[in-house]
Amino acid sequence: MPERTVWAIALLTLIVGAVLGAGLATSVFDDGSDEQTPNDPTVATPPPDDLDPSLMLAEQSTVEQFGTTEAFKEYVRAGQQQDGRIRVREGRLQGGVENEAMEDGGNGDGARRGGDDGGDAMESADSAEFTGGSGSEEPERVGETNVQVEGFDEPDVVKTDGANFYYSPVAGGHHPRPVIEDDDHRRSEEPDPSTHVIDLSEPADPAAIANVDASGRMLQTGDTLVVFEQRESRIVGYDVSDPANPVESWSQPLEDRLVTARESGGQLYVVTETPVGYETGCPIEPLGEDNAVNCGDVYRPGVQTSAEATYTAFSIDAASGAVEDSVSFVGTGGDTVVYMAEGSLYLTYTTGLSEADLLASWVTDTDAFPQHVKDRVAEINGYDISERSKQREMGMAIEQWLQSLSEEEREKIERDLRGGFEEYRADHQKELVQTSVVHVAVEDGDLRVGETGTVPGEPLNQFALDKYEGTLRIATTIPRAGDAESTNQLHVLDSETLTQEDKVTGMGKDQRIYSVRYVGDTAYLVTFRQVDPFYVVDFEEPRDPELLGKLKLPGFSNYLHPVDNQTVLGIGKEDREVKAALFDVSDPTTPEVGDDLKLDKHFSAIDESHHAFMMDREHGVFFLPAENTGLVVDYTGGELEVVKEVRADAPVSRARYVDDYLYVFAGNEIIVLDQTDWTRETTLNVGE
């Protein structure tokens, strides 16, 4: 390769690399050969008329099916060639509650919110409570899984039908193999591959009455227990009408990644992700060949994406396991957020501007380059070749121009280009990372792909989204881009068309969102880098939100939970230690921090999942797991007081209540407390 060509390519790499901090990303399908050349320009894809990257944020309200397998494969092939978007995203937040991936036993979702219709937010925000019937043997109240939206259950390691617990120890907690003391050394306990059925007819003395030969997150509805089984990669249903004798009633193979699932009214809604590439076979079979999806039936957005994956939403009858409907669409991989509310399923995927698009747009927009170079770069960007090859060809085009310049002119241009590209990139920061939202309408188990929309930035987790009064609220972080600091925005979209209505900006400059909580007509957000700003956003006018107030304090909260109409509880970290704090929001324009509780512990199961949180309003307490300890904390009177500390041999992962008894789950242990005086009644070891 000529020396000047190498210099020109090095110049482009230097300019972009200095700003991105990581150089030019290359397509994962590029063979890396230095001899790769573009296709014949006579068959090149025509360059776009306007290369302004802001077009990437144009409304994508029209979706359509591919129609044929050939059209699907061509779109995927083009996406794989294009794959090379700017890699500017900061690391995915660890400690955010979305990080429990279903394939590892988690739920793939994160943060929380009250009712989606602005109803009783306090009731929706807590663990759903089972109310017993008139029979004297039935408990009056049973605390169930802490879910995002009331009426839409989420998979977890502990489930109950009011009379029994179903518990899968191997699927729960940060440490699936709890470490226990054994004479002179420490060893790891072998994981329990079973799901245990725990009889609660004697609440103070529960008994293990059966084992289900499967382990994983679960959903329970009616007489059916559904296990998302880890060992054999399948979804399996058990008839538990006789809890002492569970019987497998159906099974569906799980061939691809399980993103998440929901249950409502006996209907399961399961979302899978199927990686796609040049060799992707058709049809797609995330639940096996019996439920195959024809590639021509897959939906596509109105613009070309990197096409890294297809997402399929299945509607399954929980009792029979029959797949009643499914829809699939193409997106990007690895960071999908799923949110479900009445009548709607929303899925997101993150897209962004490719290196070639950004470079081409910069070259054509800046006065530093003559017109013939701009025309040539635009032409190259339209070629049907890989990102790396486009960048190489752009460098060669610039090299031909640079050969005509004197050394003094070249040095001046190099200085101008470095600063010019950095400024240009900052101006287009919001185009570098974007989130596309797909709306799937849900009615009586039927699924229909609706509209799509796009917002800048990326959501933290499922609780960044919320359906409210005909709108969809979504909070995103736009990552740092060179000298441009990160920003956070809360967007209001129409819940059906996904067109943008309004947005709130100015929250957490050069910080990231760590938690979001929607409670009726109010949103609470926490951002963090050095301090923890707590923001209050008013939605009295749902399509015209207003930022009312903010509060700064040390540390951060990665889980927010409404206590009452005037108080919000935050759980997170300060100086890497677990912390709980009360926020007084009685005056939303000037929120204040109330009492706090800091522990000498570095990990809480709430870091991984909102399912680990439990609040019992009747007793005025919440449960805070922290490593091998569980704390019962009284929150009444505006103060936080530890009323009981429970120590276990394994990391504490969950707590549930039945009438006036509290059950603490830690590895193979189930510890029972009497809530009237907080005495420890008994410990059941399900591993024996």
Buried (B, 14 or more C-beta within 10 A) or exposed (E): EEEBBEBBBEBBBBBBEEBBEEEBBBBEBBEEEEEBEBEEEEEBEEBBEEBEBEBBBEBBBEBEBBEEBEBBBEBBBBBBBBBBBBBBBEEEBEBBBBBBBBBEBBBBBBBBBBBBBBEEBBEBBBBBBBEBEEEEEBBEBBBBBBBBBBBBBBBBBBBBBBBBBBBBBBBBBBBBBBBBEEEEEEEEBEBBBBBBBBBBEEBBEBEBBBBBBBBBBBBBBEBBBBBBBBEEBBBBBBBBEEBEEBEEBBBBBBBBBBBBBBBBEEBBBBBBBBEBBEEBEBBBBBBBEEBBBBBBBBBBBEEBBBBBBBBBBBBBBBBEBEBBBBBBBBBBBEBBBBBBBBEBBBBBBBBBBBBBBBBBBBBBBBEBBEEEBBBBBBBBBBBBBBBBBBBBBBBBBBBBBBEEEEEEEBEEBBEEBBEBBBBBBBBBBBBBBBBBBBBBBBEEBEBEBBBBBBBBBBBBBBBBBBBBBEBBBBBBBBBBBBEBBBBBBBBBBBBBBBEBBBBBEEBBEEBBBBBBBBBBBBBBBBBBBEBBBBBBBBBEEBEEBEBBBBBEBBBBBBBBBBBEEEBBBBBBBBEEBBBBBBBBBEEBEEBBBBBBBBBEBEBBBBBBBBBBBBBBBEBBBBBBBBBBBBBBBBBEEEEBEEBBEBEBBBBBBBBBBBBBBBBBBBBBBBBBBBBEEBEEBEBBEBBE
